[in-house]
Amino acid sequence: MRFKKTELPELVIHERQHHHFPISTWTAWKALRKKYAKHIYLARRSVGPRIVFCRPQGGFNDSLVQISKCFSYAINYGRRLIVDTSRSGLLDVLENYFYPSFLISGIHFSIPSGFSETSAKVSCYPHCLNGRGINYKSQHSDQTNYVETMYNERLTFDFNKKYNEEILIHEQCGGGTSSIEFFDWAAPTRAVKKEINSRLKSAPQSYIALHIRHTDRKTRYTEFLAAAKPLIRGANVLICTDSYEVLSYARKFLDTSRTYSISNIPDSHGQSLHHNTELTNRSTNMGALCDLAAMSRAKAIIHPTAAFGYRSGFVDLAVSLMQRPALA
């Protein structure tokens, strides 16, 4: 599948380009062989007792970037990986939505029973966590990312270095494009797949997806939609946003298109959802995952340029998933 990227002053268009020639059997076989060779390697890897504890911060894309980073380190240094997504992003247990998609030993998408107490009895890095383990408070620092509140020490380690400590603790935010690597070794649960496919049935067979972020990060969405309107005239348009305000405006403004939404957006009054324990729950998390899956199946994805809004890692992940569907 090929894609065409068009950049205009107000917006960027990622358009699916269908080719007329089928992929060769040899090309398909090489891709499949590469995928399963990696899975076999992961299944056979040697795992020691030492642990990487990953507590990602930020939105969904940031979380997957940080998890993928910790996963790579754990694989390279023969450590186990424990992921805790209860403080940010999903604000829920990761295993309620995903599981390691192959027989990969030593990977935990929830905190094992008793680990919180055990972590306080073994050596940790950063060293300020010795005697406390994963039982600490954190806060964001504009200078150094997330830090432990008592000693103001950054909550991470050197990913190019081997450590003797039993537990390495990483709690940071930060996005990028490596979030797609998460789907090399993890997959949505059967319940999540079922709900995604159920919601996608309400979407038309062919549609264009508009993505607009407008909570903690603001977008000049009225100008963006004014620029997009003549380009999507008469089309089925899926509105994907974290803002109830944007969704309401788009439904009224795009009167020459047929607009749809498959997620229930709460009115957060401009606050981000990934740190909002009052509004973020399984329903909002499933809405985000359904939006991501729907965007990856769209005929085209349109989003604001950096000049008109924040460059969202979420939409970058959706564009990557257009080339390799992984959520349904």
ChimeraX attribute file (.defattr): number of C-alpha atoms within 10 A of each C-alpha:
attribute: neighborCount
match mode: 1-to-1
recipient: residues
	/A:1	11
	/A:2	10
	/A:3	15
	/A:4	10
	/A:5	12
	/A:6	11
	/A:7	13
	/A:8	10
	/A:9	12
	/A:10	20
	/A:11	20
	/A:12	17
	/A:13	21
	/A:14	20
	/A:15	19
	/A:16	19
	/A:17	12
	/A:18	10
	/A:19	9
	/A:20	6
	/A:21	6
	/A:22	7
	/A:23	10
	/A:24	8
	/A:25	8
	/A:26	9
	/A:27	10
	/A:28	10
	/A:29	11
	/A:30	10
	/A:31	11
	/A:32	11
	/A:33	12
	/A:34	10
	/A:35	13
	/A:36	13
	/A:37	12
	/A:38	12
	/A:39	17
	/A:40	13
	/A:41	11
	/A:42	16
	/A:43	14
	/A:44	11
	/A:45	14
	/A:46	14
	/A:47	18
	/A:48	12
	/A:49	10
	/A:50	19
	/A:51	23
	/A:52	24
	/A:53	27
	/A:54	25
	/A:55	23
	/A:56	27
	/A:57	31
	/A:58	23
	/A:59	22
	/A:60	22
	/A:61	26
	/A:62	25
	/A:63	25
	/A:64	26
	/A:65	24
	/A:66	26
	/A:67	28
	/A:68	21
	/A:69	18
	/A:70	26
	/A:71	23
	/A:72	15
	/A:73	20
	/A:74	24
	/A:75	16
	/A:76	13
	/A:77	19
	/A:78	18
	/A:79	25
	/A:80	23
	/A:81	26
	/A:82	23
	/A:83	23
	/A:84	23
	/A:85	23
	/A:86	17
	/A:87	19
	/A:88	23
	/A:89	24
	/A:90	28
	/A:91	21
	/A:92	19
	/A:93	16
	/A:94	19
	/A:95	17
	/A:96	14
	/A:97	20
	/A:98	19
	/A:99	17
	/A:100	19
	/A:101	14
	/A:102	15
	/A:103	13
	/A:104	18
	/A:105	15
	/A:106	20
	/A:107	19
	/A:108	18
	/A:109	19
	/A:110	17
	/A:111	16
	/A:112	9
	/A:113	8
	/A:114	8
	/A:115	12
	/A:116	14
	/A:117	14
	/A:118	13
	/A:119	21
	/A:120	17
	/A:121	12
	/A:122	15
	/A:123	18
	/A:124	24
	/A:125	20
	/A:126	19
	/A:127	14
	/A:128	17
	/A:129	24
	/A:130	17
	/A:131	16
	/A:132	18
	/A:133	25
	/A:134	20
	/A:135	11
	/A:136	11
	/A:137	9
	/A:138	17
	/A:139	15
	/A:140	16
	/A:141	12
	/A:142	7
	/A:143	7
	/A:144	12
	/A:145	16
	/A:146	22
	/A:147	20
	/A:148	19
	/A:149	13
	/A:150	11
	/A:151	9
	/A:152	15
	/A:153	16
	/A:154	21
	/A:155	22
	/A:156	18
	/A:157	15
	/A:158	10
	/A:159	14
	/A:160	9
	/A:161	8
	/A:162	11
	/A:163	15
	/A:164	10
	/A:165	15
	/A:166	16
	/A:167	26
	/A:168	28
	/A:169	23
	/A:170	25
	/A:171	24
	/A:172	23
	/A:173	19
	/A:174	16
	/A:175	19
	/A:176	16
	/A:177	15
	/A:178	17
	/A:179	24
	/A:180	20
	/A:181	16
	/A:182	17
	/A:183	19
	/A:184	17
	/A:185	18
	/A:186	15
	/A:187	19
	/A:188	22
	/A:189	17
	/A:190	13
	/A:191	11
	/A:192	19
	/A:193	19
	/A:194	13
	/A:195	15
	/A:196	23
	/A:197	15
	/A:198	12
	/A:199	17
	/A:200	18
	/A:201	10
	/A:202	11
	/A:203	17
	/A:204	14
	/A:205	11
	/A:206	14
	/A:207	22
	/A:208	24
	/A:209	28
	/A:210	24
	/A:211	22
	/A:212	28
	/A:213	24
	/A:214	21
	/A:215	20
	/A:216	16
	/A:217	14
	/A:218	14
	/A:219	21
	/A:220	17
	/A:221	20
	/A:222	14
	/A:223	14
	/A:224	20
	/A:225	23
	/A:226	14
	/A:227	16
	/A:228	20
	/A:229	18
	/A:230	12
	/A:231	11
	/A:232	20
	/A:233	14
	/A:234	14
	/A:235	15
	/A:236	19
	/A:237	25
	/A:238	24
	/A:239	22
	/A:240	27
	/A:241	20
	/A:242	27
	/A:243	23
	/A:244	18
	/A:245	17
	/A:246	20
	/A:247	19
	/A:248	10
	/A:249	13
	/A:250	19
	/A:251	16
	/A:252	10
	/A:253	14
	/A:254	19
	/A:255	12
	/A:256	14
	/A:257	17
	/A:258	16
	/A:259	22
	/A:260	18
	/A:261	21
	/A:262	19
	/A:263	20
	/A:264	14
	/A:265	19
	/A:266	15
	/A:267	14
	/A:268	18
	/A:269	11
	/A:270	15
	/A:271	16
	/A:272	20
	/A:273	26
	/A:274	20
	/A:275	18
	/A:276	16
	/A:277	14
	/A:278	8
	/A:279	17
	/A:280	20
	/A:281	16
	/A:282	14
	/A:283	14
	/A:284	18
	/A:285	21
	/A:286	19
	/A:287	22
	/A:288	22
	/A:289	21
	/A:290	26
	/A:291	27
	/A:292	22
	/A:293	22
	/A:294	26
	/A:295	27
	/A:296	24
	/A:297	24
	/A:298	23
	/A:299	17
	/A:300	23
	/A:301	25
	/A:302	23
	/A:303	28
	/A:304	29
	/A:305	19
	/A:306	14
	/A:307	12
	/A:308	18
	/A:309	20
	/A:310	18
	/A:311	17
	/A:312	20
	/A:313	19
	/A:314	22
	/A:315	23
	/A:316	16
	/A:317	21
	/A:318	24
	/A:319	23
	/A:320	16
	/A:321	19
	/A:322	25
	/A:323	14
	/A:324	14
	/A:325	13
	/A:326	16
	/A:327	20
	/A:328	17
